[in-house]
Amino acid sequence: MRLVSDKGYSLLELLIAMSILSIGILGVAGMMTTGIWSGRFAHIIAAESSVASSVLEELMARDPGDPVFSTSVSGALYDLDPSSAETGMVVQGRRYAAAYSVTPNSPVAGVADIEVVVTSNGRSVTYSSLKSVL
């Protein structure tokens, strides 16, 4: 009498193992896609923030007696690239443009409300600050 020893795996066991492995790989691929998209979105927000900060810093550095703080300015286009005729700038394939508004004596007398709107590929973000003009 011989004993038959089955060495190896049956086809059913292999199919089950491959199914489990493929489900795991699909989950990892989904996480990678989400991570890549989140990283790109974070880069876009960082670029918008950098553009808005530079515009706000330039406006805040102006002398309090500057005429821009004495009259209302609404939606004035800010030149992000003074070295060329273009007013916007391109960062990694996205075009950014900035506009600013100044409201004197708002919210109180002697303070100007400065608002910067940065637009990029249909996305618009608003940043604001207050400047004492006394």
C-alpha positions in Angstrom: 0.0 0.0 0.0 1.4 3.4 -1.1 0.6 6.7 0.6 0.0 9.4 -1.9 1.5 12.7 -0.7 0.1 15.8 -2.4 2.9 18.3 -2.7 1.8 21.7 -3.9 -1.3 23.8 -4.1 -4.6 23.1 -5.8 -5.9 25.4 -8.5 -8.7 26.6 -6.2 -6.1 27.6 -3.5 -4.1 29.5 -6.0 -7.2 31.4 -7.3 -8.2 32.4 -3.8 -4.7 33.6 -2.9 -4.4 35.6 -6.1 -7.9 37.2 -5.5 -6.8 38.3 -2.0 -3.5 39.7 -3.4 -5.2 41.6 -6.2 -7.7 43.2 -3.7 -4.8 44.3 -1.6 -2.9 45.8 -4.6 -6.0 47.7 -5.8 -6.4 49.2 -2.3 -2.7 50.4 -2.3 -3.1 51.8 -5.9 -6.2 53.8 -4.7 -4.3 55.2 -1.8 -1.4 56.2 -4.0 -3.7 58.0 -6.4 -5.3 59.9 -3.5 -1.9 60.7 -2.1 -0.6 62.1 -5.4 -3.8 64.2 -5.9 -3.6 65.5 -2.3 0.1 66.5 -2.8 -0.7 68.3 -6.0 -3.6 70.2 -4.4 -1.4 71.2 -1.5 1.2 72.6 -3.9 -1.5 74.6 -5.7 -2.7 76.1 -2.3 0.9 76.8 -1.3 1.5 78.7 -4.6 -1.7 80.7 -4.2 -0.7 81.6 -0.7 2.8 82.6 -1.8 1.4 84.9 -4.5 -1.1 86.5 -2.2 1.5 86.9 0.6 3.9 88.7 -1.8 1.1 91.1 -3.0 0.0 91.8 0.6 3.6 92.4 1.7 4.2 94.8 -1.1 1.0 96.8 -0.3 1.7 96.7 3.4 5.3 98.0 2.9 4.0 101.1 1.2 4.0 104.4 3.1 0.8 105.1 5.0 0.4 108.3 3.0 0.4 106.5 -0.3 -2.6 107.6 -2.4 -3.8 104.0 -2.7 -4.9 104.1 0.9 -6.9 107.3 0.7 -9.3 106.3 -2.1 -11.4 103.2 -2.6 -9.8 100.8 -5.1 -11.8 97.8 -6.2 -10.5 94.9 -8.3 -7.3 96.6 -9.5 -5.1 94.2 -11.4 -1.7 93.6 -9.7 1.3 93.1 -12.0 3.0 89.9 -10.8 5.6 90.1 -13.6 6.8 93.7 -14.0 9.6 92.7 -16.3 7.2 91.8 -19.1 3.9 92.9 -20.6 2.1 90.0 -18.9 0.5 90.8 -15.5 0.1 87.2 -14.4 2.7 84.5 -13.7 3.0 80.8 -14.5 4.1 78.4 -11.9 4.5 74.7 -12.9 2.0 75.1 -15.8 -0.7 77.0 -13.9 -1.3 80.7 -14.6 -1.8 82.9 -11.5 -3.3 86.4 -11.5 -3.9 88.8 -8.6 -6.3 91.7 -8.1 -6.5 93.9 -5.0 -9.1 96.1 -3.4 -8.5 98.8 -0.8 -11.2 100.2 1.4 -10.0 103.3 3.4 -11.3 103.9 6.9 -12.6 100.4 7.2 -13.4 98.9 9.7 -12.4 102.1 11.7 -11.0 105.5 10.9 -7.3 105.4 10.1 -7.3 101.8 9.0 -7.4 100.5 5.5 -8.8 97.1 4.6 -6.7 95.4 1.9 -8.1 92.4 0.1 -6.2 90.3 -2.5 -7.9 87.8 -4.8 -5.7 85.2 -6.5 -7.2 83.3 -9.4 -5.8 80.3 -11.1 -7.4 78.1 -13.8 -10.9 79.0 -12.6 -10.1 78.7 -8.9 -10.4 82.0 -6.9 -9.1 82.5 -3.3 -9.3 85.7 -1.2 -6.8 86.9 1.4 -7.1 90.1 3.4 -5.3 92.3 5.9 -5.6 95.6 7.7 -3.1 98.5 7.6 -2.9 101.4 9.8 -2.7 104.6 7.7 -2.4 107.2 10.5 
